[in-house]
């Protein structure tokens, strides 16, 4: 009778330990999906030389004083896993007592089951301890009036402040003081994208149909400099600005199917025509060699411009009409997400190999945004989730809706300078008094 009782107890505890793992995942708000290496194909590049056009554009310079408000921080939440540790501790204690009680008696089956259970408990403890969790906090920006904040890939400055664009303003949030400053753009345009360069200058694209300018803002002097560059189109592909090591800003011009560059020191505008007609370029990014990368949203290609030789190289994505967005270059690899393809892609320009991972297991999520952290993990988001493709080919995802929608803009950025691992996203939701307004949420990672 005693043997049967102990055996039954051990079986029950082992079964409970097996169930402990998925419940621990659900409690932390995180799930992991192990994927194969991905499907890789060779994408032979096509390289063409394009003659740049150069003109001088006269900027307008104006001073605008900031408006200061204090944001209302939302309550912070942190998924708890304490119950999992309690269960693991009790189970291990029971196992050790069973082992001590029956070790001298030759109940080999009991000892074997106890050993297996002990190993499973240790593994569960390590799993729970190693699971990434986020402390989530947010700032309610309803006081700014109607408008949804738009943040991009490089919207965090060296001090850890978050810059964002609004319908006719640019703003900055200090997460330490909850203070928000906004500046009305000189021509009340649409500050669609924000990029902070290494000099602390704030670049943005004014995509209002009647304006079409690239702007630079100096927060130390409150001066705006605006260069007319033609008709910029924010949708469907974002005109993300990227600044090279010499301070020159690169950006796409959809209306003329070009990649352009503003030299703020000489006011020279240089543009290169993209070989693929109607490509809808977006998501420009300059790598450490000053090569200019961009995604062709309609052209279904990843492309690179060498400004020194005027050579433009294009790689065709294997999935038809995938609509690539969220391009990010790191460690000689080019990551991107496929908005309609519902995939994550990686291009190796040295081997011309494109590897793709499907995220259909999550449903039709329409992925957007993207960046690579200092560990080599690729982060991106959908309308409801924050996801990470790890260097170990495991997808990890967190529910990130909070009853609101993640902004249709780029909507994801990371602080890799001050608080490494802090991820920011912009949200929007409705108000019967002020229309749509937005919040900014921070995901602070802890392990």
C-alpha positions in Angstrom: 0.0 0.0 0.0 2.8 2.3 0.9 4.6 1.6 -2.4 1.4 2.3 -4.4 0.8 5.6 -2.5 4.3 6.9 -3.1 4.3 5.8 -6.7 1.0 7.6 -7.3 2.3 10.7 -5.6 5.5 10.7 -7.7 3.5 10.3 -11.0 1.2 13.2 -10.1 4.1 15.5 -9.3 5.9 14.6 -12.5 2.8 15.3 -14.5 2.4 18.6 -12.7 6.0 19.5 -13.5 5.4 18.9 -17.2 2.4 21.2 -17.1 4.4 23.8 -15.2 6.4 25.0 -18.3 3.5 26.1 -20.5 1.7 27.8 -17.6 4.9 29.7 -16.7 5.1 30.9 -20.3 1.5 32.1 -20.2 1.9 33.8 -16.8 4.9 35.8 -18.0 3.0 37.0 -21.1 5.6 35.4 -23.3 5.6 32.4 -25.6 8.4 30.9 -27.6 8.3 29.0 -30.8 11.3 27.0 -32.0 11.7 27.2 -35.8 14.0 25.5 -38.2 16.9 27.4 -39.8 14.4 28.9 -42.3 14.1 28.5 -46.0 17.1 29.9 -47.9 17.4 30.6 -51.6 19.9 32.3 -53.7 18.9 35.8 -55.0 21.3 36.8 -57.8 21.8 40.6 -57.5 21.5 43.0 -60.4 23.9 46.0 -60.3 23.4 49.1 -62.4 25.1 52.4 -62.5 22.9 55.4 -62.1 23.9 59.0 -62.8 23.2 61.3 -59.9 21.4 64.6 -60.3 22.8 67.5 -58.2 21.1 70.8 -57.4 21.3 73.5 -54.7 18.2 73.9 -52.6 17.9 77.0 -50.4 16.7 76.2 -46.9 14.4 78.2 -44.8 15.5 78.7 -41.2 13.2 79.7 -38.4 13.1 79.7 -34.6 10.3 78.1 -32.7 9.9 78.1 -28.9 8.8 74.8 -27.3 5.5 74.1 -25.5 6.0 72.2 -22.3 3.5 69.8 -20.7 3.8 67.0 -18.2 2.7 63.6 -19.4 0.6 61.4 -17.2 2.5 58.1 -16.6 0.4 55.0 -16.7 0.7 52.4 -14.0 3.6 50.0 -14.5 2.9 46.3 -14.8 5.4 43.5 -14.4 4.3 39.9 -15.1 4.9 37.8 -12.0 6.4 34.4 -11.9 6.7 34.0 -8.1 4.1 31.2 -8.0 6.2 29.1 -10.4 9.2 29.4 -8.0 7.1 28.4 -5.0 5.8 25.3 -6.9 9.2 24.3 -8.0 10.6 24.7 -4.5 7.9 22.6 -2.9 8.2 19.9 -5.6 12.0 19.7 -5.1 11.6 19.5 -1.3 9.0 16.6 -1.7 11.4 14.8 -4.1 14.3 15.1 -1.7 12.3 13.8 1.2 11.1 10.8 -0.9 14.6 10.1 -1.9 15.9 10.2 1.7 13.0 8.1 2.9 13.3 5.2 0.5 17.0 5.4 -0.5 18.0 2.6 1.9 15.1 0.4 0.8 15.5 -1.1 -2.6 12.6 0.6 -4.2 14.5 1.1 -7.5 11.5 2.2 -9.4 10.7 4.9 -6.8 14.3 6.1 -6.8 14.3 6.2 -10.6 11.1 8.2 -10.7 12.3 10.5 -8.0 15.5 11.2 -9.9 13.7 11.9 -13.1 11.3 14.3 -11.2 14.2 16.1 -9.6 15.9 16.6 -12.9 12.7 18.0 -14.4 12.3 20.4 -11.5 15.8 21.7 -11.9 15.2 22.1 -15.6 11.9 24.0 -14.9 13.7 26.2 -12.4 16.3 27.1 -15.0 13.7 27.7 -17.6 11.6 30.0 -15.4 14.7 31.9 -14.3 16.0 32.4 -17.8 12.7 33.6 -19.2 12.7 37.2 -20.5 10.1 39.4 -18.9 9.2 43.0 -19.4 8.2 45.7 -17.0 5.8 47.8 -19.0 5.1 51.5 -18.4 3.4 54.2 -20.5 2.8 57.9 -20.8 -0.6 59.3 -21.7 -0.2 62.1 -24.2 -3.8 63.1 -24.5 -2.9 66.6 -23.1 -1.1 67.3 -26.4 -4.4 67.3 -28.2 -5.4 65.3 -31.2 -2.5 63.4 -32.8 -0.8 60.1 -32.6 3.0 60.0 -31.8 5.1 58.4 -34.5 8.5 57.0 -33.5 11.0 55.3 -35.8 14.0 53.1 -35.7 16.4 55.8 -34.3 14.2 58.0 -32.2 16.1 57.8 -28.9 18.8 60.4 -28.3 22.1 59.9 -26.4 20.5 61.0 -23.2 17.7 58.4 -23.4 14.9 60.9 -24.4 12.3 59.7 -27.0 11.6 62.0 -29.9 8.3 61.6 -31.9 6.4 63.2 -34.7 2.9 64.5 -34.7 0.5 66.0 -37.2 2.1 69.5 -37.1 4.7 69.2 -34.3 7.7 67.2 -33.1 8.0 66.4 -29.5 10.3 64.8 -26.9 9.6 62.8 -23.8 12.0 62.6 -20.9 11.1 59.2 -19.3 12.9 60.2 -16.0 10.9 63.4 -15.4 7.7 62.7 -17.4 8.2 66.1 -19.1 7.2 66.5 -22.7 8.2 69.3 -25.0 6.7 70.0 -28.4 7.6 72.4 -31.2 5.2 73.4 -33.9 6.8 72.7 -37.3 7.4 75.9 -39.3 4.7 75.2 -42.0 2.3 73.1 -39.9 3.1 70.0 -41.9 3.2 66.3 -41.0 6.3 65.2 -39.2 6.1 61.6 -40.3 9.4 60.1 -39.2 12.1 61.1 -36.7 15.8 60.3 -36.7 18.3 61.5 -34.2 21.8 61.8 -35.6 25.1 61.4 -33.8 25.4 65.2 -33.4 22.1 65.4 -31.5 20.2 67.0 -34.4 16.7 65.8 -35.1 15.8 65.0 -38.7 12.2 64.5 -39.9 10.3 64.2 -43.2 7.4 66.7 -43.7 5.2 64.6 -45.9 2.3 67.0 -46.3 1.3 66.9 -49.9 1.8 70.7 -50.5 5.1 70.9 -48.7 7.5 67.9 -49.3 10.5 69.0 -47.3 13.2 67.4 -45.2 13.7 69.1 -41.9 16.5 69.4 -39.3 15.8 70.6 -35.8 18.5 71.8 -33.3 17.1 71.4 -29.8 19.9 73.5 -28.3 18.9 76.6 -30.3 15.2 75.8 -31.2 16.0 76.4 -34.9 14.4 74.5 -37.7 16.0 74.2 -41.1 13.8 73.0 -44.0 14.9 71.9 -47.4 12.3 71.5 -50.3 13.0 68.1 -51.9 9.8 67.3 -53.8 6.8 65.2 -53.0 7.4 62.7 -50.2 4.9 60.0 -49.6 4.5 58.5 -46.2 2.3 55.6 -47.1 2.7 52.8 -48.0 6.4 52.9 -47.3 7.9 55.1 -44.7 10.5 57.8 -45.7 12.8 56.9 -42.9 15.9 59.2 -42.9 19.4 57.8 -42.2 22.5 59.9 -41.6 26.0 58.8 -42.6 29.2 59.3 -40.8 29.7 62.7 -42.4 26.4 64.1 -41.4 24.6 63.7 -44.8 21.0 62.6 -44.7 19.6 60.0 -47.1 15.9 59.4 -47.7 13.5 58.1 -50.4 11.3 60.2 -52.7 8.4 58.0 -53.8 7.0 60.4 -56.4 10.1 60.4 -58.5 11.3 56.9 -57.6 14.6 58.1 -56.2 17.0 57.9 -53.3 18.1 61.3 -52.4 20.7 63.0 -50.1 20.9 66.4 -48.4 24.3 67.8 -47.5 23.3 70.2 -44.7 26.7 71.9 -44.9 26.5 72.8 -48.6 22.7 72.6 -49.1 23.3 70.3 -52.0 20.6 67.8 -53.0 21.8 64.7 -54.8 19.3 62.1 -56.1 19.7 58.7 -57.8 17.0 57.1 -59.9 16.1 53.5 -58.9 16.3 51.0 -61.8 13.0 49.3 -60.9 10.2 51.5 -62.1 7.5 52.3 -59.5 9.5 50.6 -56.7 8.2 52.8 -53.8 11.4 53.0 -51.8 11.4 53.2 -48.1 13.2 52.5 -44.8 16.5 53.9 -45.8 19.5 52.9 -43.6 23.2 53.8 -44.0 25.6 51.0 -42.8 29.1 51.4 -41.3 30.6 51.6 -44.8 28.3 54.4 -45.8 26.4 52.2 -48.2 22.8 53.2 -48.4 20.3 50.3 -48.0 16.5 50.5 -48.6 13.5 48.3 -49.2 11.4 48.5 -52.4 7.8 48.1 -51.1 6.2 47.6 -54.5 9.3 46.5 -56.4 9.6 43.6 -53.9 13.4 44.0 -53.6 16.1 44.9 -51.1 18.5 47.4 -52.6 21.9 49.0 -51.9 23.4 52.3 -53.2 27.1 53.0 -53.2 27.2 56.8 -53.3 30.9 56.8 -54.2 30.6 54.7 -57.4 26.8 55.5 -58.0 26.2 51.7 -58.3 22.8 50.5 -57.2 22.3 46.7 -56.5 19.0 45.0 -56.1 18.1 41.6 -54.7 14.6 40.2 -55.5 12.7 38.7 -52.6 11.5 35.1 -53.3 7.9 35.7 -52.1 5.8 37.5 -54.7 4.3 40.8 -53.6 5.7 40.5 -50.1 5.9 44.3 -49.6 9.2 44.5 -47.6 9.4 47.0 -44.7 11.3 47.5 -41.5 14.8 47.1 -43.0 17.7 47.0 -40.6 21.4 46.4 -41.3 23.7 44.8 -38.7 26.8 42.5 -38.7 26.9 42.4 -42.5 23.3 41.0 -42.6 20.2 42.8 -43.8 17.0 42.0 -41.9 13.5 42.9 -43.0 9.9 42.0 -42.5 7.4 41.2 -45.3 4.1 43.1 -44.6 2.0 41.0 -46.9 4.2 38.0 -47.0 3.9 37.6 -43.2 7.5 36.6 -43.0 10.8 37.7 -41.6 13.7 37.8 -44.0 17.5 38.1 -43.9 19.8 38.8 -46.8 23.5 37.9 -46.7 24.9 40.2 -49.4 28.2 38.3 -49.4 26.6 35.1 -50.6 23.4 36.6 -52.1 21.4 34.2 -49.9 18.0 35.2 -48.6 16.6 33.3 -45.6 12.9 33.6 -44.7 10.9 32.5 -41.6 7.1 32.4 -41.8 5.1 33.7 -38.9 1.8 32.3 -40.2 1.5 30.3 -36.9 0.6 33.7 -35.3 -2.1 34.5 -37.9 -2.1 37.3 -40.4 -0.2 39.8 -38.3 1.2 42.3 -40.9 4.6 42.7 -39.4 6.3 46.2 -39.3 9.2 48.0 -37.8 12.4 46.3 -36.9 15.9 46.6 -35.4 18.7 44.4 -34.3 19.9 44.7 -30.6 23.4 44.4 -29.4 23.1 40.6 -29.0 22.1 40.1 -32.6 18.4 39.5 -32.0 16.0 40.9 -34.5 13.0 42.7 -33.0 9.8 43.7 -34.8 6.1 44.2 -34.1 2.6 43.5 -35.4 -0.6 45.3 -34.5 -0.9 43.2 -31.3 2.5 41.7 -30.5 6.1 42.5 -29.9 8.3 39.7 -31.4 11.9 38.7 -31.3 13.8 36.4 -33.7 16.7 35.2 -31.6 20.1 34.2 -32.9 19.1 30.7 -31.9 16.2 30.8 -34.5 13.6 30.8 -31.7 10.7 33.3 -32.0 9.6 34.8 -28.7 6.5 37.0 -28.6 4.7 39.2 -26.1 1.1 40.4 -26.1 1.4 44.1 -26.4 -2.1 45.5 -27.2 -3.3 46.7 -23.8 -6.7 47.2 -25.4 -5.2 49.7 -27.8 -3.7 49.5 -31.2 0.0 50.0 -32.0 0.5 53.0 -34.2 0.3 52.3 -38.0 3.5 54.2 -38.3 7.0 52.7 -37.7 6.1 52.5 -34.1 9.1 50.8 -32.5 12.5 52.0 -31.3 15.1 50.8 -28.8 17.4 52.6 -26.4 20.8 51.1 -27.0 22.8 54.0 -25.5 21.5 54.6 -22.0 19.2 51.9 -20.8 20.1 49.0 -23.0 17.1 46.9 -23.7 14.4 49.5 -23.3 12.0 49.3 -26.2 9.4 52.0 -27.0 6.3 51.8 -29.1 3.6 54.3 -29.9 -0.1 53.5 -29.5 -3.3 55.2 -30.4 -6.9 55.0 -29.2 -10.0 57.1 -29.4 -11.5 59.8 -27.2 -15.0 61.1 -27.7 -13.7 64.6 -26.9 -10.4 64.9 -28.8 -10.6 62.3 -31.6 -7.6 59.9 -31.8 -4.7 60.5 -29.5 -1.7 58.4 -28.6 0.5 57.0 -25.8 4.1 56.0 -25.6 4.9 52.7 -23.9 8.2 51.4 -22.6 9.1 47.7 -22.3 12.0 47.4 -19.9 13.6 43.9 -20.3 14.7 41.9 -17.3 15.9 38.3 -17.1 
